[in-house]
Amino acid sequence: MGTHVIKMPDIGEGIAQVELVEWFVKVGDTVTEDQVVADVMTDKATVEIPSPVSGKVLALGGQPGEVMAVGSELIRIEVEGSGNHSEPSTPPPTPTPVGAAVQRLDLPREEAPAKPAPAAAPALTNHQPATIVPRDAGERPLASPAVRKRALDAGIELRYVQGSGPAGRILHEDLDAFLTQPTTHTQSASGYAKRSDSEQIPVIGLRRKIAQRMQDAKRRVAHFSYVEEIDVTALEELRLHLNKKWGDSRGKLTLLPFLVRAMVVALREFPQINATYDDEAQVITRHGAVHVGIATQGDNGLMVPVVRHAEAGSLWSNASEIVRLANAARSNKASREELTGSTITLTSLGALGGIVSTPVVNTPEVAIVGVNRMVERPMVINGQIVIRKMMNLSSSFDHRVVDGMDAALFIQAIRGLLEQPASLFVE
């Protein structure tokens, strides 16, 4: 038997350190070739680390949340044959798993006979009671964010669920089995029952990156916000007409591609807003290309995939790209390239958009356009009270780069384009 050491790989882009987000194995587990053993995160994306060999886990090289240098020892595996390492070392402590993943990194393979992995836990059958797993109250079972959210929505404590995935990982199938089986563990059905439980959640992985970026943006950017209401009645009529005529063949249009188009046209007059600011070098870069970041909420947190060259896209091409990128972000499959390089950001909470918001500028950009929900309101037009569809835009700017007058004129230009939607397409 020999020892194979997997080192923290060089993920590229000159990155010297990465954050260890989550372990999918523990000491003593048997792993197979190509099985994902850990997630690590750079400044831009999360990457899955697969094992290039089969064997038994001897040691883990860090705790979730720990920042590790590229080239440092990540995991040590006992393999048949000589392995790639001959000096024993003291195994580091076994960490507690937390987190999620979006990308896959392939490591070089070592030719070694595979050792069989242990059989998965048998599925529960209809005549069996659900197995209650004896975990401590503070122990965090291994599960994906999607599984955790589903369990939370269903009122299930994951520490009572039998996991059938690798290293006891709880899968959606395990939740299905738990929900359909009788169990000896009952929870109080009363909404007035006293509770004394608590949960500590480490701020690591994507949540840590979001916290750092938001804190950095609020500390460094001189934020100011500007809110304007827009009559989108005519725009909605146009959108519904286009969807009725071409929705089946070209795809359904939401408001977002119209907003992207309005931003593209308005930025021709206000190039200082389609810019990034390097405040350390004291250099403002105005961009001809309009790369629109679309703020997207996923199970793991907020991501901003980028619609590149929106200035060259039609309504339908931009719409399909928005849908594709949003699905990739929500399913944790967006690449680093798809999550970087935006020059201005559009953020919307859809039906939850509220009346007013104060979005945070996505540095190093200098502007973010926020969309609030659409509502029908009585408005006075030519002395008559009429019902119109109204929507607010709540936008924020970096006052170090964008003057208040320019920001207001930019939003007013967008307003004019949206209220007279034919002007969106007049060159």
N, C-alpha and C positions, 0 to 999 in steps of 0.2 A: 504493500500500500504506500502511496505517496501523498504529498500535499500540493494542492493547486491554489495559488493566491491570485485573487482578482483585485487589481489595483483600480483606484479611481481613474476612469478614463479621461483622456483629453477630448472634450466635447467640441472644441474648436473656438474660433473667434477670439483667440488670445486669452481665454478664461483660465485663471490660475486656481480658483477656488470655487467649489460648488457646495450647496447645502444638502445634507442628507435629509430627505423628507419622510421616508417610510420604509420599513423592512417588511417583506412578505414571507420571510423565513426566520427561524430561530435556531439556536445551537441544538444540534441533535437531529434536525430535520434532514430527510433525504431529498435531494434536488435532482432534477433531470436536465439534460442539455437543452438549452433555449428557454428554461423556466425563468420567469422574472423574479429576481431576488430582492430588488430595492428600487426606489425612486429617488432621483436626485434633481435638484433645481438650480438653474443658472438665473441670471437676471432676467432672462427672456422666456424661458419655458421649462417644463418639467420633462425629464427623460427617464425611461425605464431602462434598467440595467439587467440584462439576461445573463444566465450562467453559460459559459462556453463548454462546460463539462458536466458530467453526472457524478454524484457522490454524496457524502455526508458533511453537513455544516459543522465545522470545528470552532469557528470564532467569527464574531462580527466586529467590524472596525470602528463603529461609532454609534452615537445615539441620534434619533430623529431630532432635527433642529441644529445639529452640530455642523459647522462649516469645515469642510475637509479640503486639503490641498490635492490638486491633480497629481496622481502618481502615488498617493498614500494608500495603505492597505485597506481595502473595503471589506473583503470577506475571505475566509480561509476554508477550503473544502478538501476533505479526504477523498482521494480517487484511487482507482486501481492503476497500477503502473507507478512510474517514478514521479509524476507530477511536474511542477515547475519550480518547486521550492523545497529546500532540504533542512533549513534551520527552524527548530521549533521556537515558539514564542508563547508568552502568557496570553491566553484568550482574554479579550476585552469584555466588559460587562454586556449582557444582552439587553438591548433597548426595548422600549415599548412602541408598537407600531401606531402611526397616525398618518393620514394624508391621501394623495391621489396622483395620477399620472396623465401625461398627454402624448409623449413621444417615445420611440423605441430606439435604442442604440445597440448596434450589433458589435459584439466583441469577437476577437480571433478565437477560433475553435482549437482545442487540443484533442488529438485522436486518443481516445481512451474508451475502454469498454464501459457501456452504460450499466449502472446498477438500477434495478427496478425501483420505482417510487412506490411508497405504500399505497394501498388501495384507498380510494375515497370513502368517506363515511357513508354507510348505506342510507338510501333515502327512506324517510319515514312512511310507513304504509297506513292505510285508513284504520286498521285495527290496533295500531300501536299508540300509546300516549306519547306526547312530545317529551323528548328528553330534556331535563333541566340541567344545564351545565353549572357545576359548582365553581363559579368564579367569585372572587372577592368584589365587594361593592365598588372599590376604586379601580379595579382592573378594566382596561379598555380593550375589548375584543377586536380582532382584526376584521375590518369591513370597509368597503368603498364608501365615499361620500353619498353616492346615490342610495346605497343600502341603508346608511344611517338616516338619511332624510325620510326614506319610506318607513323605516321603523319608528321614527319620531312621530310621523303623521298617523301611524296606526296605534300609537301608544304602547309600543313593544320596547322593553328593556333588553338590549342586545346581550347583556351578560347571561340571560337565561336561554339563549338560542344556541342550538348545536350547529357548528360550522362544518360544512363538508368540503370546503375548498382547501387549497394548499396551506399547510401550517394552521389548519383550523379556521381559515378565512370564511366568514359568513357570506353566503351568496343569496341572490334573490330567491332561488329555489328553497333555501333554508327558511326564509321568511314565509314563503307559501306553505311549507310543511308545518311551521309553527302555528300559523293562523288557522289551519284546518284541523289540527289535532287537539284532543282534550289534554289538559295539563294540570299537574298538581299545584302549579304556582298561580295564584290568583291575586289580582291587584284590586284595590278598592275602586268601586265604580262611582263613588261619591265625588262630585266636584268640590265638596267642602272639606274633604279629609285633610288633616294636617300633614304637611310634608317637611322633612328635615334633610332631604338629600341635596347634594350639590355635585357639580361636575367641573373639574378644572380642564381647560382645553389649551394645550400649548399653542402659542402663536408661531407657527412654523410654515414652511413651504409657501404656497401662493398667498395665504393670508398674511404672512410676514412681509412678503414683497409688496402687497397692496398697502399695508400699514406704513411701510417705509416710504413708498412713493407718495402717498397722501400727505404724510408728515413733512416730507421734503418739499412738496409743492406748496403747502400752506406756509412753511417757514420761509421759502425763498421767493415766492411769487407775490407781487403786490396785487392781490385779487380785487376786482370790482365787478359787480353784476349789473345787468341791464335787462329789464323785463318789458315786453311789448305784447299786446293782444293782436291777434290776426283773425280776420273774417275769412274762414276757409270754406264757405258755402259753395262758391263756384269751383274751387279746387276739388271738393268732394264730389260734386256733380260730374266733373271731368273724369275723376278716378273711377267712379262707378260706371260711367259710360265706356271707358276703355276696357275695364274688366269684363263688361257684358259683351263687348264686341270681340276682344282678342284674348280674354283671360284663359280660355281653354287651349288656345294654340301657343300663346306667348308667356303665359303665367300670370297670376294675380298680382296686382300692384297694391302695396300699402302706401302710406304717406311718406315713408322714409326716402324712396328714390326721388320723389318730387322735392323734398327738402334738400337732398344732396344736389339735385340739379339747380335749385335756387342758390345754394351756397356757391357752387361752381361759377354761376353767372355773376353773382354779386362780387366775388373775389377778383374778377377782372378789374373792377373799379377800385378795390381795396386790397392790393397785393401785400400791404404791410400786415394784414391779418393772417394770410396764408404763409406763416413764417415760423421759424424756430429760433430760440435765443440761447446761445452758449454764454451763460452769465460769468463763467470763469474766464473765458477768453475775451468776453465783452464783444461778441460778434453776433449780429442778427443776420440770418440767412432767409431771404425771401425766395419762395419756391414757385416755379412755373407750374409744375405738376401739382395737382390737387389729390393728395392721398388721404382719404377721409377715414378716420378711425371711427368704428361703430361700437360704442360701449355695450357690452353684452354680459349679462349675468348668467353664470353657470353654477353648477352644484358646488364648485370649489371656491367661487369668488368672482370678482369682476375682471373681465379681460377685454381688450380693445383690438379685435382683428381689423385689418386695414383693407379698404377698397382702394386699390391702386389705380391711378390715372382715371379718377372719376370724371375728369373734364372730357375724356374721350369716349365715355360710355353713354349709351342710350338709356332711357328709362328702364327698359326691360333687362338690358345687360347688367346695369347697376343693381337692379332689384334681385336678379338671380344670384349675383355675387354676394349681396348682403345676406341672402338666405343661406347660401353655401357656407359662408364664413361663420355665421351665427351657429349653424349646426355643428361645424367643426369645433368651435369654441366650447359649446355646451357639452359635446361628447368627448372633450379633452383630446382632440386630434388636431388642433391647430398647430402648424409648424412655427418655428421661431421667425421665419420670414413673414408669415402671415400676421404676426403679432407686433411687428416693429415697422418704423418708418413713416408713421402718419404725420401729416402737416397741420391738420385741424381735426377736431373730434365732434361727433354728433352723438348725443345721449338722449335716450327716451325711456320712460317707464311705462309707456303705453297707457292702458286704462288706469293705471295707478299713478299717473303723472302728476296728480295734484294740481293746484292752482299756480303756485310759484315754487321754484327751487333755486338753489345757488350752487351749480355744479363746480367742481374743482378742476382747474386747468390741468390738462395732461402734459406735463413738462416733457421735453423742452418746447412744446407748442406754446402759442400765446393766446389761443382762443378755443372755447368750447361752446357749442350751441346746444341748449337743452330744450326738449319738447315736453310741454305739459299736455294734459288730456284735453280732448275735444268735448265741448258741451254746447247744448242749445241754450241761447239766452235771448231775451227780448232786447232789441236794439232800436234806436231811433234813426231812421233814414228818411230824409226829406220830410221831416215833421211827422212821420208815421212810425208807430211801434210795430216792428216785424220780428219774426223769430229767425235768428241766424246761427250758423254753426261757428263757434268761436274757439280759439286755441291760443294759449300764451306760449311765447318763446322766452325762456329764462336762460340767458347766456352770460358767461364769465370771461374776463380778459385779464391779461397781464399788463397792468398799468405802467410798468417800466418800458413797455414797447408800444402799446396801443393807447392812444389818447381817447378820452371819453367821447369826444365829438365823433371821431372816426368809428368807434364801436357803435354809437347810436345810429349813424348814417348807414353803416353796414347792415344792421338789423332792419332798419327802415327799407333798405333796398330789397332785402329778402321778403319783407312784408309786401311790398309792392308787387313783386314777382308772384307771390303765392295768391294774392287777392285778385290778380289779373293773370291767371295761369297761362293764357295764350302767349304772354310775353316771355315765358320760359323757353320758347322754341323759336323766337324771332331773332335772326342773326343780322 
